[in-house]
Amino acid sequence: MWIDSIEGISAASIVIISILIITNAIVAKYKLHRDVRSR
């Protein structure tokens, strides 16, 4: 039971972290494009 729960938590955390990294990259690209256009 404990091993399964720990593996599930680690898998969920990996998915959440990857989603956060992807969203951060998209936001960074969007901000860069806006900065270039404003100039």
Biopython code that builds the backbone (N, CA, C, O; Angstrom):
import numpy as np
from Bio.PDB.StructureBuilder import StructureBuilder

atoms = [
    (1, "MET", "N", (0.844, -1.219, 0.000)),
    (1, "MET", "CA", (0.000, 0.000, 0.000)),
    (1, "MET", "C", (0.872, 1.260, 0.000)),
    (1, "MET", "O", (0.689, 2.160, -0.820)),
    (2, "TRP", "N", (1.830, 1.301, 0.946)),
    (2, "TRP", "CA", (2.656, 2.512, 1.039)),
    (2, "TRP", "C", (3.442, 2.747, -0.262)),
    (2, "TRP", "O", (3.522, 3.868, -0.766)),
    (3, "ILE", "N", (4.019, 1.653, -0.789)),
    (3, "ILE", "CA", (4.827, 1.815, -2.007)),
    (3, "ILE", "C", (3.957, 2.343, -3.147)),
    (3, "ILE", "O", (4.372, 3.244, -3.877)),
    (4, "ASP", "N", (2.757, 1.790, -3.303)),
    (4, "ASP", "CA", (1.868, 2.250, -4.379)),
    (4, "ASP", "C", (1.528, 3.727, -4.195)),
    (4, "ASP", "O", (1.561, 4.498, -5.154)),
    (5, "SER", "N", (1.203, 4.121, -2.962)),
    (5, "SER", "CA", (0.823, 5.521, -2.734)),
    (5, "SER", "C", (2.007, 6.451, -3.022)),
    (5, "SER", "O", (1.831, 7.515, -3.616)),
    (6, "ILE", "N", (3.200, 6.053, -2.604)),
    (6, "ILE", "CA", (4.385, 6.895, -2.848)),
    (6, "ILE", "C", (4.634, 7.013, -4.352)),
    (6, "ILE", "O", (4.912, 8.104, -4.852)),
    (7, "GLU", "N", (4.537, 5.904, -5.067)),
    (7, "GLU", "CA", (4.747, 5.963, -6.522)),
    (7, "GLU", "C", (3.702, 6.836, -7.183)),
    (7, "GLU", "O", (4.018, 7.604, -8.092)),
    (8, "GLY", "N", (2.448, 6.727, -6.732)),
    (8, "GLY", "CA", (1.388, 7.550, -7.316)),
    (8, "GLY", "C", (1.647, 9.026, -7.062)),
    (8, "GLY", "O", (1.457, 9.856, -7.952)),
    (9, "ILE", "N", (2.082, 9.358, -5.842)),
    (9, "ILE", "CA", (2.353, 10.770, -5.514)),
    (9, "ILE", "C", (3.506, 11.284, -6.370)),
    (9, "ILE", "O", (3.441, 12.394, -6.898)),
    (10, "SER", "N", (4.560, 10.483, -6.508)),
    (10, "SER", "CA", (5.719, 10.936, -7.296)),
    (10, "SER", "C", (5.311, 11.119, -8.753)),
    (10, "SER", "O", (5.720, 12.090, -9.389)),
    (11, "ALA", "N", (4.507, 10.195, -9.292)),
    (11, "ALA", "CA", (4.072, 10.324, -10.688)),
    (11, "ALA", "C", (3.225, 11.577, -10.854)),
    (11, "ALA", "O", (3.401, 12.321, -11.819)),
    (12, "ALA", "N", (2.306, 11.817, -9.923)),
    (12, "ALA", "CA", (1.446, 13.003, -10.019)),
    (12, "ALA", "C", (2.297, 14.266, -9.920)),
    (12, "ALA", "O", (2.064, 15.222, -10.660)),
    (13, "SER", "N", (3.273, 14.289, -9.023)),
    (13, "SER", "CA", (4.130, 15.476, -8.877)),
    (13, "SER", "C", (4.930, 15.716, -10.155)),
    (13, "SER", "O", (5.111, 16.859, -10.573)),
    (14, "ILE", "N", (5.408, 14.637, -10.775)),
    (14, "ILE", "CA", (6.177, 14.795, -12.028)),
    (14, "ILE", "C", (5.283, 15.405, -13.100)),
    (14, "ILE", "O", (5.713, 16.291, -13.839)),
    (15, "VAL", "N", (4.036, 14.933, -13.186)),
    (15, "VAL", "CA", (3.110, 15.467, -14.195)),
    (15, "VAL", "C", (2.837, 16.941, -13.914)),
    (15, "VAL", "O", (2.849, 17.760, -14.832)),
    (16, "ILE", "N", (2.591, 17.284, -12.646)),
    (16, "ILE", "CA", (2.290, 18.679, -12.292)),
    (16, "ILE", "C", (3.497, 19.570, -12.610)),
    (16, "ILE", "O", (3.341, 20.657, -13.165)),
    (17, "ILE", "N", (4.695, 19.106, -12.257)),
    (17, "ILE", "CA", (5.901, 19.910, -12.512)),
    (17, "ILE", "C", (6.093, 20.113, -14.011)),
    (17, "ILE", "O", (6.421, 21.212, -14.458)),
    (18, "SER", "N", (5.887, 19.043, -14.789)),
    (18, "SER", "CA", (6.065, 19.173, -16.246)),
    (18, "SER", "C", (5.053, 20.158, -16.816)),
    (18, "SER", "O", (5.388, 20.953, -17.694)),
    (19, "ILE", "N", (3.807, 20.111, -16.321)),
    (19, "ILE", "CA", (2.785, 21.049, -16.811)),
    (19, "ILE", "C", (3.194, 22.483, -16.453)),
    (19, "ILE", "O", (3.064, 23.386, -17.278)),
    (20, "LEU", "N", (3.683, 22.692, -15.239)),
    (20, "LEU", "CA", (4.100, 24.040, -14.834)),
    (20, "LEU", "C", (5.248, 24.528, -15.717)),
    (20, "LEU", "O", (5.256, 25.685, -16.136)),
    (21, "ILE", "N", (6.217, 23.654, -16.003)),
    (21, "ILE", "CA", (7.359, 24.053, -16.843)),
    (21, "ILE", "C", (6.872, 24.419, -18.241)),
    (21, "ILE", "O", (7.321, 25.410, -18.818)),
    (22, "ILE", "N", (5.946, 23.613, -18.793)),
    (22, "ILE", "CA", (5.442, 23.892, -20.150)),
    (22, "ILE", "C", (4.699, 25.229, -20.162)),
    (22, "ILE", "O", (4.900, 26.045, -21.061)),
    (23, "THR", "N", (3.841, 25.450, -19.164)),
    (23, "THR", "CA", (3.078, 26.703, -19.135)),
    (23, "THR", "C", (4.027, 27.887, -18.963)),
    (23, "THR", "O", (3.831, 28.930, -19.587)),
    (24, "ASN", "N", (5.051, 27.737, -18.128)),
    (24, "ASN", "CA", (6.022, 28.823, -17.944)),
    (24, "ASN", "C", (6.734, 29.129, -19.260)),
    (24, "ASN", "O", (6.952, 30.294, -19.590)),
    (25, "ALA", "N", (7.099, 28.087, -20.014)),
    (25, "ALA", "CA", (7.787, 28.295, -21.296)),
    (25, "ALA", "C", (6.863, 29.020, -22.272)),
    (25, "ALA", "O", (7.296, 29.928, -22.982)),
    (26, "ILE", "N", (5.585, 28.618, -22.308)),
    (26, "ILE", "CA", (4.639, 29.271, -23.226)),
    (26, "ILE", "C", (4.459, 30.735, -22.826)),
    (26, "ILE", "O", (4.448, 31.616, -23.685)),
    (27, "VAL", "N", (4.318, 30.993, -21.534)),
    (27, "VAL", "CA", (4.137, 32.381, -21.069)),
    (27, "VAL", "C", (5.380, 33.204, -21.400)),
    (27, "VAL", "O", (5.270, 34.352, -21.830)),
    (28, "ALA", "N", (6.560, 32.619, -21.200)),
    (28, "ALA", "CA", (7.804, 33.350, -21.496)),
    (28, "ALA", "C", (7.869, 33.695, -22.986)),
    (28, "ALA", "O", (8.220, 34.819, -23.345)),
    (29, "LYS", "N", (7.532, 32.735, -23.856)),
    (29, "LYS", "CA", (7.555, 33.013, -25.298)),
    (29, "LYS", "C", (6.542, 34.101, -25.637)),
    (29, "LYS", "O", (6.832, 35.002, -26.425)),
    (30, "TYR", "N", (5.340, 34.016, -25.034)),
    (30, "TYR", "CA", (4.305, 35.011, -25.317)),
    (30, "TYR", "C", (4.775, 36.399, -24.889)),
    (30, "TYR", "O", (4.577, 37.377, -25.610)),
    (31, "LYS", "N", (5.404, 36.481, -23.704)),
    (31, "LYS", "CA", (5.892, 37.781, -23.228)),
    (31, "LYS", "C", (6.987, 38.311, -24.151)),
    (31, "LYS", "O", (7.016, 39.502, -24.458)),
    (32, "LEU", "N", (7.892, 37.429, -24.597)),
    (32, "LEU", "CA", (8.958, 37.871, -25.501)),
    (32, "LEU", "C", (8.359, 38.419, -26.792)),
    (32, "LEU", "O", (8.793, 39.462, -27.280)),
    (33, "HIS", "N", (7.363, 37.724, -27.349)),
    (33, "HIS", "CA", (6.730, 38.198, -28.586)),
    (33, "HIS", "C", (6.074, 39.560, -28.354)),
    (33, "HIS", "O", (6.173, 40.448, -29.201)),
    (34, "ARG", "N", (5.404, 39.728, -27.210)),
    (34, "ARG", "CA", (4.755, 41.012, -26.915)),
    (34, "ARG", "C", (5.813, 42.107, -26.802)),
    (34, "ARG", "O", (5.628, 43.203, -27.331)),
    (35, "ASP", "N", (6.935, 41.816, -26.108)),
    (35, "ASP", "CA", (7.995, 42.828, -25.967)),
    (35, "ASP", "C", (8.537, 43.226, -27.334)),
    (35, "ASP", "O", (8.747, 44.411, -27.593)),
    (36, "VAL", "N", (8.764, 42.259, -28.207)),
    (36, "VAL", "CA", (9.319, 42.562, -29.538)),
    (36, "VAL", "C", (8.322, 43.409, -30.320)),
    (36, "VAL", "O", (8.714, 44.355, -31.004)),
    (37, "ARG", "N", (7.034, 43.076, -30.225)),
    (37, "ARG", "CA", (6.036, 43.840, -30.973)),
    (37, "ARG", "C", (5.904, 45.255, -30.424)),
    (37, "ARG", "O", (5.736, 46.202, -31.192)),
    (38, "SER", "N", (5.977, 45.410, -29.100)),
    (38, "SER", "CA", (5.831, 46.748, -28.510)),
    (38, "SER", "C", (6.973, 47.653, -28.979)),
    (38, "SER", "O", (6.778, 48.852, -29.177)),
    (39, "ARG", "N", (8.159, 47.077, -29.155)),
    (39, "ARG", "CA", (9.291, 47.876, -29.638)),
    (39, "ARG", "C", (9.110, 48.138, -31.128)),
    (39, "ARG", "O", (9.949, 48.794, -31.745)),
]
sb = StructureBuilder()
sb.init_structure("model")
sb.init_model(0)
sb.init_chain("A")
sb.init_seg("    ")
for serial, (resi, resn, name, xyz) in enumerate(atoms, 1):
    if name == "N":
        sb.init_residue(resn, " ", resi, " ")
    sb.init_atom(name, np.array(xyz, "f"), 0.0, 1.0, " ", f" {name:<3s}", serial, name[0])
structure = sb.get_structure()
